[in-house]
Amino acid sequence: MQDMSHTQYFKVQKEPELGISDILEVVYQAMSEKGYNPVNQIVGYIMSGDPTYITSYKNARNLMMKIERDELVEEVLKYYIKKHSWE
């Protein structure tokens, strides 16, 4: 029988939060591995909001849905502009 006079502690480990670039990397790789064109599929998702454009393989769809689509577009545009040194 257990000792009921003490409170037991239960600690749940949080999963590390991924940034937008990390999520895009996972999604891109998952789409590529499944034979899809990742750029076309991600654009389809951004334009329509339909998560079925993203494969559920490697939890890519759930990860992608954690990002607001406008934040995704903003992040991609920032990266593009920075890469081309237009600022």
Phi, psi and omega in degrees: 000143182281153175282112184269007183272350181242146176277131176270151179251140176232124182242128178260129177281128177280144174285143178296139180280136179264143174279173182301317182295324178295316180296316178300323179296314179298314181296314180301313181294319180297317180295317179298315181298329180273359176090012178270160171275106187301320182297311180300317183292319179293319176299317177302318178295314181298316183290322187258332187080004181276112184292348180288352172291341182253131179295150175274352178304134180059027178064022184299318182297314180296321178296315182297325181287350176283344182259131172293139184299323179294326176292324179295313178298317180299315181296317180294318180295318177301314180298316181298313181295316179299318181296328182264006174052047178269350182283000000 
